[in-house]
């Protein structure tokens, strides 16, 4: 038998040492928890913890009273079949929606086609607002001609006027000058709306954080990450755009305006209340901003109680199950429940448990006051 040479003996000692070290490492691994690799690599937007809070829960899938959705969009409703419209009405019935206000009516023949479709297949359940075409803005008589078209649209059945956020942000004269929301050239339009007795639902700007640095302090950081095109240039500023919006409403006191999306002041209800105090012709609605109220239930309840005559129910996008969060915030005192879209509200919701009379006004009474042509028979005590 050949004995190991002296040169091999040190390697044997090293092997024993390595084995011992490896054994110790394995033992340590067994006793010390190691976070899963997936948890270490998970992105913030994937984090969706399940609450361990045990409290009473009251899911609400049907509003307590019939309601008008004063902020909806059905661009393609003229092309829907009778069966498709019937299915939508069935969803409306299930949640107790009496009337849907389609803000995307268009103008002229497009508007007439939408009105004809819903009048044929679901009479009384839909109303349509007209929209303004700004293509001929540089025409010296643009305001007067747009007002005349609005009058014709109302004669054909439009029940209001919807102004998109493109006004103030994306519409320009041929020389490159931005069309301001309160440009006097548009005054004939607002005057005509007042004469016709129709409301103007006007959407100006976006949430103010879209103009702020997209950093770790921006409350809309996740939304801007998911929708980067929503990041806004610093000029014109949010304050500039909204000041034009408020100037317009104040200057046309004989016309009813709905400042869309709580006027992007759902996070500052005190300021919104001051504006409502100053301008009695200004109303507002809740499209896509219920998440703001759901995180401040005490302040929001006090606001809605004080301004119960000035706020309308509105949702914006059409997804029946998402209305349930509105109902739960309005009608229950539930605590710490999820919103339906994380980029709008990564925080949890709380119910306001609003009194019945406040609910009735938000759900339908205020709409009956300012939107012409709604069928009172659809509402129990109108």
HUKA-V103754 format. One record per residue. N is the residue number from 1. RES is the residue in one letter. SS is DSSP state (a for helix, b for strand, c for the rest). D_FIRST is the distance of its C-alpha to the first C-alpha in Angstrom with 2 decimals. Layout:
n->N res->RES ss->SS d_first->D_FIRST
n->N res->RES ss->SS d_first->D_FIRST
This chain:
n->1 res->X ss->c d_first->0.00
n->2 res->X ss->c d_first->3.75
n->3 res->X ss->c d_first->6.38
n->4 res->X ss->c d_first->9.64
n->5 res->X ss->c d_first->12.16
n->6 res->X ss->a d_first->15.35
n->7 res->X ss->a d_first->17.30
n->8 res->X ss->a d_first->15.67
n->9 res->X ss->a d_first->16.26
n->10 res->X ss->a d_first->20.03
n->11 res->X ss->a d_first->19.88
n->12 res->X ss->a d_first->18.18
n->13 res->X ss->a d_first->21.09
n->14 res->X ss->a d_first->23.57
n->15 res->X ss->a d_first->22.40
n->16 res->X ss->a d_first->22.93
n->17 res->X ss->a d_first->26.27
n->18 res->X ss->a d_first->27.36
n->19 res->X ss->a d_first->26.62
n->20 res->X ss->a d_first->28.65
n->21 res->X ss->a d_first->31.45
n->22 res->X ss->a d_first->31.60
n->23 res->X ss->a d_first->31.86
n->24 res->X ss->a d_first->34.67
n->25 res->X ss->a d_first->36.44
n->26 res->X ss->a d_first->36.37
n->27 res->X ss->a d_first->37.76
n->28 res->X ss->a d_first->40.47
n->29 res->X ss->a d_first->41.35
n->30 res->X ss->a d_first->41.92
n->31 res->X ss->a d_first->44.22
n->32 res->X ss->c d_first->46.12
n->33 res->X ss->c d_first->48.47
n->34 res->X ss->c d_first->48.14
n->35 res->X ss->c d_first->51.37
n->36 res->X ss->c d_first->51.11
n->37 res->X ss->a d_first->50.90
n->38 res->X ss->a d_first->54.13
n->39 res->X ss->a d_first->56.04
n->40 res->X ss->a d_first->54.92
n->41 res->X ss->a d_first->56.08
n->42 res->X ss->c d_first->59.32
n->43 res->X ss->c d_first->62.53
n->44 res->X ss->a d_first->65.49
n->45 res->X ss->a d_first->67.63
n->46 res->X ss->a d_first->65.11
n->47 res->X ss->c d_first->65.31
n->48 res->X ss->c d_first->67.47
n->49 res->X ss->c d_first->66.90
n->50 res->X ss->c d_first->68.43
n->51 res->X ss->c d_first->70.82
n->52 res->X ss->c d_first->70.14
n->53 res->X ss->c d_first->73.78
n->54 res->X ss->c d_first->75.55
n->55 res->X ss->c d_first->79.27
n->56 res->X ss->c d_first->82.04
n->57 res->X ss->c d_first->81.95
n->58 res->X ss->c d_first->84.90
n->59 res->X ss->c d_first->84.17
n->60 res->X ss->c d_first->87.43
n->61 res->X ss->c d_first->87.63
n->62 res->X ss->c d_first->91.43
n->63 res->X ss->c d_first->93.75
n->64 res->X ss->c d_first->96.23
n->65 res->X ss->c d_first->99.14
n->66 res->X ss->c d_first->99.66
n->67 res->X ss->b d_first->98.67
n->68 res->X ss->b d_first->99.25
n->69 res->X ss->b d_first->96.25
n->70 res->X ss->b d_first->98.01
n->71 res->X ss->b d_first->95.04
n->72 res->X ss->b d_first->93.55
n->73 res->X ss->c d_first->92.75
n->74 res->X ss->c d_first->93.22
n->75 res->X ss->c d_first->93.41
n->76 res->X ss->c d_first->93.15
n->77 res->X ss->a d_first->95.35
n->78 res->X ss->a d_first->97.98
n->79 res->X ss->a d_first->95.44
n->80 res->X ss->c d_first->94.30
n->81 res->X ss->c d_first->95.36
n->82 res->X ss->a d_first->97.48
n->83 res->X ss->a d_first->94.42
n->84 res->X ss->a d_first->92.38
n->85 res->X ss->a d_first->95.18
n->86 res->X ss->a d_first->95.64
n->87 res->X ss->a d_first->91.95
n->88 res->X ss->a d_first->92.30
n->89 res->X ss->a d_first->95.41
n->90 res->X ss->a d_first->93.57
n->91 res->X ss->a d_first->90.93
n->92 res->X ss->a d_first->93.79
n->93 res->X ss->a d_first->95.47
n->94 res->X ss->a d_first->92.30
n->95 res->X ss->a d_first->92.03
n->96 res->X ss->c d_first->95.84
n->97 res->X ss->b d_first->96.33
n->98 res->X ss->b d_first->99.98
n->99 res->X ss->b d_first->100.18
n->100 res->X ss->b d_first->97.76
n->101 res->X ss->b d_first->99.00
n->102 res->X ss->b d_first->97.58
n->103 res->X ss->c d_first->97.72
n->104 res->X ss->c d_first->96.69
n->105 res->X ss->c d_first->99.94
n->106 res->X ss->c d_first->100.54
n->107 res->X ss->c d_first->104.09
n->108 res->X ss->a d_first->106.61
n->109 res->X ss->a d_first->105.54
n->110 res->X ss->a d_first->101.98
n->111 res->X ss->a d_first->103.33
n->112 res->X ss->a d_first->105.89
n->113 res->X ss->a d_first->103.23
n->114 res->X ss->a d_first->101.18
n->115 res->X ss->a d_first->104.24
n->116 res->X ss->a d_first->105.34
n->117 res->X ss->a d_first->101.94
n->118 res->X ss->a d_first->101.77
n->119 res->X ss->a d_first->105.50
n->120 res->X ss->a d_first->105.12
n->121 res->X ss->a d_first->101.98
n->122 res->X ss->c d_first->102.01
n->123 res->X ss->c d_first->105.44
n->124 res->X ss->c d_first->105.57
n->125 res->X ss->c d_first->101.81
n->126 res->X ss->b d_first->101.10
n->127 res->X ss->b d_first->102.94
n->128 res->X ss->b d_first->102.17
n->129 res->X ss->b d_first->102.55
n->130 res->X ss->b d_first->103.55
n->131 res->X ss->c d_first->101.66
n->132 res->X ss->c d_first->102.95
n->133 res->X ss->c d_first->102.20
n->134 res->X ss->c d_first->102.02
n->135 res->X ss->c d_first->101.83
n->136 res->X ss->c d_first->105.38
n->137 res->X ss->c d_first->105.05
n->138 res->X ss->c d_first->106.76
n->139 res->X ss->c d_first->109.90
n->140 res->X ss->c d_first->112.60
n->141 res->X ss->c d_first->113.63
n->142 res->X ss->a d_first->110.13
n->143 res->X ss->a d_first->110.75
n->144 res->X ss->a d_first->113.99
n->145 res->X ss->a d_first->112.58
n->146 res->X ss->a d_first->109.47
n->147 res->X ss->a d_first->111.78
n->148 res->X ss->a d_first->113.89
n->149 res->X ss->a d_first->110.82
n->150 res->X ss->a d_first->109.76
n->151 res->X ss->a d_first->113.21
n->152 res->X ss->a d_first->112.94
n->153 res->X ss->a d_first->109.48
n->154 res->X ss->a d_first->110.89
n->155 res->X ss->a d_first->113.79
n->156 res->X ss->c d_first->111.25
n->157 res->X ss->c d_first->109.53
n->158 res->X ss->c d_first->107.13
n->159 res->X ss->c d_first->107.12
n->160 res->X ss->b d_first->105.61
n->161 res->X ss->b d_first->104.01
n->162 res->X ss->b d_first->100.33
n->163 res->X ss->b d_first->99.31
n->164 res->X ss->c d_first->95.69
n->165 res->X ss->c d_first->93.78
n->166 res->X ss->a d_first->94.18
n->167 res->X ss->a d_first->97.53
n->168 res->X ss->a d_first->96.87
n->169 res->X ss->a d_first->93.37
n->170 res->X ss->c d_first->93.28
n->171 res->X ss->c d_first->96.86
n->172 res->X ss->b d_first->98.41
n->173 res->X ss->c d_first->101.65
n->174 res->X ss->c d_first->101.53
n->175 res->X ss->c d_first->101.57
n->176 res->X ss->c d_first->98.33
n->177 res->X ss->c d_first->99.99
n->178 res->X ss->b d_first->98.39
n->179 res->X ss->c d_first->100.66
n->180 res->X ss->c d_first->100.91
n->181 res->X ss->c d_first->101.23
n->182 res->X ss->c d_first->104.59
n->183 res->X ss->c d_first->105.98
n->184 res->X ss->a d_first->109.77
n->185 res->X ss->a d_first->109.67
n->186 res->X ss->a d_first->108.23
n->187 res->X ss->a d_first->110.90
n->188 res->X ss->a d_first->112.91
n->189 res->X ss->a d_first->109.95
n->190 res->X ss->a d_first->109.67
n->191 res->X ss->a d_first->113.46
n->192 res->X ss->a d_first->113.66
n->193 res->X ss->a d_first->111.00
n->194 res->X ss->a d_first->113.12
n->195 res->X ss->a d_first->116.26
n->196 res->X ss->a d_first->114.57
n->197 res->X ss->c d_first->113.23
n->198 res->X ss->c d_first->109.60
n->199 res->X ss->b d_first->106.57
n->200 res->X ss->b d_first->104.30
n->201 res->X ss->b d_first->100.63
n->202 res->X ss->b d_first->99.14
n->203 res->X ss->c d_first->95.48
n->204 res->X ss->c d_first->95.00
n->205 res->X ss->c d_first->91.72
n->206 res->X ss->c d_first->88.47
n->207 res->X ss->c d_first->86.72
n->208 res->X ss->a d_first->87.06
n->209 res->X ss->a d_first->83.29
n->210 res->X ss->a d_first->83.09
n->211 res->X ss->a d_first->84.77
n->212 res->X ss->c d_first->82.46
n->213 res->X ss->c d_first->79.14
n->214 res->X ss->c d_first->76.37
n->215 res->X ss->c d_first->74.13
n->216 res->X ss->c d_first->72.57
n->217 res->X ss->c d_first->76.01
n->218 res->X ss->c d_first->77.72
n->219 res->X ss->c d_first->78.40
n->220 res->X ss->c d_first->78.49
n->221 res->X ss->a d_first->75.21
n->222 res->X ss->a d_first->73.60
n->223 res->X ss->a d_first->76.67
n->224 res->X ss->a d_first->76.68
n->225 res->X ss->a d_first->73.02
n->226 res->X ss->a d_first->73.71
n->227 res->X ss->c d_first->77.03
n->228 res->X ss->a d_first->76.76
n->229 res->X ss->a d_first->80.08
n->230 res->X ss->a d_first->81.81
n->231 res->X ss->c d_first->81.16
n->232 res->X ss->c d_first->84.58
n->233 res->X ss->c d_first->85.77
n->234 res->X ss->c d_first->87.34
n->235 res->X ss->c d_first->90.76
n->236 res->X ss->c d_first->92.75
n->237 res->X ss->c d_first->91.42
n->238 res->X ss->a d_first->91.33
n->239 res->X ss->a d_first->94.19
n->240 res->X ss->a d_first->96.26
n->241 res->X ss->a d_first->95.82
n->242 res->X ss->a d_first->96.63
n->243 res->X ss->a d_first->99.61
n->244 res->X ss->a d_first->101.06
n->245 res->X ss->a d_first->100.47
n->246 res->X ss->a d_first->102.33
n->247 res->X ss->a d_first->105.09
n->248 res->X ss->a d_first->105.72
n->249 res->X ss->a d_first->106.05
n->250 res->X ss->a d_first->108.33
n->251 res->X ss->a d_first->110.56
n->252 res->X ss->c d_first->111.17
n->253 res->X ss->c d_first->112.15
n->254 res->X ss->c d_first->113.97
n->255 res->X ss->c d_first->110.81
n->256 res->X ss->c d_first->108.12
n->257 res->X ss->b d_first->104.59
n->258 res->X ss->b d_first->101.33
n->259 res->X ss->b d_first->98.73
n->260 res->X ss->a d_first->95.61
n->261 res->X ss->a d_first->92.41
n->262 res->X ss->a d_first->94.16
n->263 res->X ss->a d_first->94.92
n->264 res->X ss->a d_first->91.25
n->265 res->X ss->c d_first->92.25
n->266 res->X ss->c d_first->90.53
n->267 res->X ss->c d_first->88.55
n->268 res->X ss->c d_first->91.81
n->269 res->X ss->a d_first->94.32
n->270 res->X ss->a d_first->96.58
n->271 res->X ss->a d_first->97.18
n->272 res->X ss->a d_first->97.65
n->273 res->X ss->a d_first->100.19
n->274 res->X ss->a d_first->102.11
n->275 res->X ss->a d_first->102.38
n->276 res->X ss->a d_first->103.63
n->277 res->X ss->a d_first->106.20
n->278 res->X ss->a d_first->107.45
n->279 res->X ss->c d_first->107.62
n->280 res->X ss->c d_first->109.08
n->281 res->X ss->c d_first->108.61
n->282 res->X ss->b d_first->104.82
n->283 res->X ss->b d_first->102.70
n->284 res->X ss->b d_first->98.95
n->285 res->X ss->b d_first->96.40
n->286 res->X ss->c d_first->92.86
n->287 res->X ss->c d_first->91.07
n->288 res->X ss->c d_first->87.32
n->289 res->X ss->c d_first->87.79
n->290 res->X ss->a d_first->87.70
n->291 res->X ss->a d_first->84.32
n->292 res->X ss->a d_first->86.17
n->293 res->X ss->a d_first->88.42
n->294 res->X ss->a d_first->85.69
n->295 res->X ss->c d_first->83.93
n->296 res->X ss->c d_first->87.15
n->297 res->X ss->a d_first->88.89
n->298 res->X ss->a d_first->91.34
n->299 res->X ss->a d_first->92.53
n->300 res->X ss->a d_first->92.60
n->301 res->X ss->a d_first->94.58
n->302 res->X ss->a d_first->97.12
n->303 res->X ss->a d_first->97.40
n->304 res->X ss->a d_first->97.89
n->305 res->X ss->a d_first->100.39
n->306 res->X ss->a d_first->102.41
n->307 res->X ss->c d_first->102.30
n->308 res->X ss->c d_first->102.33
n->309 res->X ss->c d_first->105.13
n->310 res->X ss->c d_first->103.25
n->311 res->X ss->b d_first->99.81
n->312 res->X ss->b d_first->99.04
n->313 res->X ss->c d_first->96.09
n->314 res->X ss->c d_first->93.99
n->315 res->X ss->c d_first->90.48
n->316 res->X ss->b d_first->90.04
n->317 res->X ss->c d_first->87.30
n->318 res->X ss->c d_first->87.67
n->319 res->X ss->c d_first->84.94
n->320 res->X ss->a d_first->86.48
n->321 res->X ss->a d_first->83.66
n->322 res->X ss->a d_first->83.84
n->323 res->X ss->a d_first->87.40
n->324 res->X ss->a d_first->86.05
n->325 res->X ss->a d_first->84.76
n->326 res->X ss->a d_first->88.31
n->327 res->X ss->a d_first->89.79
n->328 res->X ss->a d_first->87.28
n->329 res->X ss->a d_first->87.95
n->330 res->X ss->a d_first->91.71
n->331 res->X ss->a d_first->92.11
n->332 res->X ss->c d_first->89.50
n->333 res->X ss->c d_first->88.27
n->334 res->X ss->c d_first->84.62
n->335 res->X ss->c d_first->82.01
n->336 res->X ss->c d_first->78.97
n->337 res->X ss->b d_first->78.73
n->338 res->X ss->c d_first->77.42
n->339 res->X ss->c d_first->79.42
n->340 res->X ss->c d_first->78.90
n->341 res->X ss->c d_first->77.87
n->342 res->X ss->c d_first->75.35
n->343 res->X ss->c d_first->76.46
n->344 res->X ss->c d_first->79.95
n->345 res->X ss->c d_first->78.98
n->346 res->X ss->c d_first->75.48
n->347 res->X ss->c d_first->77.08
n->348 res->X ss->c d_first->78.20
n->349 res->X ss->b d_first->81.75
n->350 res->X ss->c d_first->84.24
n->351 res->X ss->c d_first->87.37
n->352 res->X ss->c d_first->90.88
n->353 res->X ss->c d_first->92.73
n->354 res->X ss->c d_first->95.85
n->355 res->X ss->c d_first->99.27
n->356 res->X ss->a d_first->100.75
n->357 res->X ss->a d_first->103.51
n->358 res->X ss->a d_first->101.08
n->359 res->X ss->a d_first->98.96
n->360 res->X ss->a d_first->102.05
n->361 res->X ss->a d_first->103.04
n->362 res->X ss->a d_first->99.63
n->363 res->X ss->a d_first->99.07
n->364 res->X ss->a d_first->102.46
n->365 res->X ss->a d_first->105.59
n->366 res->X ss->a d_first->105.01
n->367 res->X ss->a d_first->104.30
n->368 res->X ss->a d_first->107.57
n->369 res->X ss->a d_first->109.37
n->370 res->X ss->a d_first->108.21
n->371 res->X ss->c d_first->107.09
n->372 res->X ss->c d_first->110.12
n->373 res->X ss->c d_first->110.25
n->374 res->X ss->c d_first->107.79
n->375 res->X ss->c d_first->108.92
n->376 res->X ss->a d_first->109.82
n->377 res->X ss->a d_first->109.60
n->378 res->X ss->a d_first->105.79
n->379 res->X ss->c d_first->105.81
n->380 res->X ss->c d_first->107.00
n->381 res->X ss->c d_first->109.38
n->382 res->X ss->c d_first->110.14
